[in-house]
Amino acid sequence: MSASAPSPSPARKRSAVRSLLRLWPYVRPVRARVFGAATVTVVASCLGLIIPLVLKWIVDGPVEDGDTAGVWLGGALLVGIGLAEALLFGLRRFLIARPLARVEADLRSDIYRHLQRLPVAFHDRWPTGQLLSRATGDLQLLRMFLAFGLTFLIVNSTTILIGFGVLIAQDWILGLVLVLPVVPLILLCARFERRFSGVARRAQDQTGDLTTVIEESILGIRVIKGFGRHRSQARAFRALSGRLRDTELYKARLLAGIWFMIMAVPELFLGAALILGVTEVADGDLTAGTLVAFMTTAMALRWPVESMGFLLALCNEAATATDRYFEVMDTPLPADDPEEPSGEARPDGLRLTGVVFRYADAPQDSPPVLDGVDLHVRPGETMALVGGTGSGKTTLIGLVPRLHEVTAGRITLDGVDTATLPREEVRAQVAVAFEEPTLFSATVRENVAMGGDTPADDDVARALRVAQADGFVAALPHGDATEVGEQGLSLSGGQRQRLALARAVVGRPRFLVLDDPLSALDVHTEARVEAALRDVLATTTALVVAHRPSTVQLADRVALLSGGRIAAVGTHAELLRDSAEYRHLMTGAPLPPDPPAGGAPHDPQGPYDPFDSFDPRDPYDPRDELPEVSAR
């Protein structure tokens, strides 16, 4: 699977403003403090524009008149204005910090909740690193934009407008000289915005790809070390890191170019205004104090003007982060669960009727994974599901708890269609254990207890006994309070599988779905688990994927999945006798050759007597299976 996330094709041209406006529902609850902080900052910036007027009064008044007291008064006034400006900027930080932390928390909570509710098919398509980067790095970027970028876009724009008004009021000719570069700068910024937005998106997607590689390398460190693949992994990492570096350098060149233009063009016109102003002072058309005030005002506007390049870049990166965030949030959830289930529960077990399933991203001309599956697991019965690799066994059992939704057909639990039940209720009735067990960074008890609704300590202890996990759990440093570590990698594969089985049975489910749950166990542990598991299976309706005869022994009947359909159902002995494909899967016996052209067609399900073809040199004797089956 490609490391890149699916790229949606937008129906309309991207607009940074339109993207950022989607954050308004999150900002609205704290809008008073956000706009209050912006207002305080505008006032602070406007106080800074009073300083040139004070300087004009000092130069044209006390300095020209030789009034020392007036100079001291003017200096004290400047210090007071500076302190007030500093206090207002501090107040801005106080007003903005807490509400924007809440905005970020709300954004992160919503995307986490949405990810939990999205179907498994979504997670199959999206790399984990891309989702992590959206839920962490992108949200931090949005918080920085809301706390700093948005505020200063408003503040600097307001300061520039007021400042130019002050300049024109002091001397309209010099003011017009400084206003002239505004139009070319606006055009340059618009062009920059178009180019920078695409590069910013590419950089953030590449960051997600890099996160995926890092995450996979850490989780797969045993495989990498076991096969000595650290050099090839390092090369892959360097390649992705190099592409990200090149993109970031291109971003830096774009940003350097716009900063150069934003800084150089006003400086040229500022120099021209200074020369013109000095000429006017020399001619007596302008006072020295006015020129000082004019130039001080112009210098005070340098930061608001020069920062626009950085703020525009931050705005575009925030808009890109917003787009990436809502790409996940806009993914539709499965259809709403019904409020009331249709039909009345009756003892009917688990029934699949005409079930068809095709993955959403599969080619249209490809056959479905499951194509008309009909299967009935009677109440209290254990059914083993057997099939070749890739026959769709894992997909089929994933349909029962609605991890995937059937494309056609229906699945019923005691006569009630699962499509008419809330998913929460379906998953409360159906417990699952997969061949690849997943454990969480929590204690043993917490991992097992996830399978039930706040199970009691006795229930957890019983589940550990059923899974034959109580022995090794008791030997852990803190018993069932021991942290198992990320993915449970501090445990062996068999130990993880037994904890996953304990999690499946702890809640005493009505229906149990197991995907080859004993594959990682040695024969002696497997035998003990099977013996303990029989008591659990006697009180539940179970569908168990099996690959070995020993697991099949747990079942009352066996279903053979082949070609996307149930090819045969019967006991283990019956299928060994009647199904060549089943014999091949269970014993490795060769499949019959295809019939010659014009010959009688071969019936793969035809009568078969395992004793007629018994070879005493063959270590497998089908008669060994029969006592176990009859005892069952």
Protein Blocks (a to p, Z undefined) as FASTA:
>chain_A
ZZbdcddddfbdcdfklmmmmmmmmmmmmmmmmmmmmmmmmmmmmmmmmmmmmmmmmmmm
mmmnopaklmmmmmmmmmmmmmmmmmmmmmmmmmmmmmmmmmmmmmmmmmmmmmmmpcfk
lmmmpcfklmmmmmmmmmmmmmmmmmmmmmmmmmmmmmmmmmmmmmmmmommlmmmmmmm
mmmmmmmmmmmmmmmmmmmmmmmmmmmmmmmmmmmmmmmmmmmmmnopmmmmmmmmmmmm
mmmmmmmmmmmmmmmmmmmmmmmmmmmmmmmmmmmmmmmmmnopacfklmmmmmmmmmmm
mmmmmmmmmmmmmmmmmmmmmmmmmmmmmpccdddddfbdgdjdddebjadehiacddfk
bcfkbccfbghiacdddehiacdddddehilmmmmmmmmnomaccfbdcddeehiafklp
cfklmmmmpccddfbdcdddddfklmmmmmpghiafklmmmmmmmnopmmmmmmpmnljm
bcebjhhlmpcfklmmmmmmmmmmmnopabdcdehkllmpcfklmmmmmmmmmmmmmmcc
cddddfbfklmmmpmbdcddeehiafbgcdfklmmmmmmklmmmmnopacdddddehiac
ddfkbccdfklmpcfklmbdfklmmmmmmmZZ
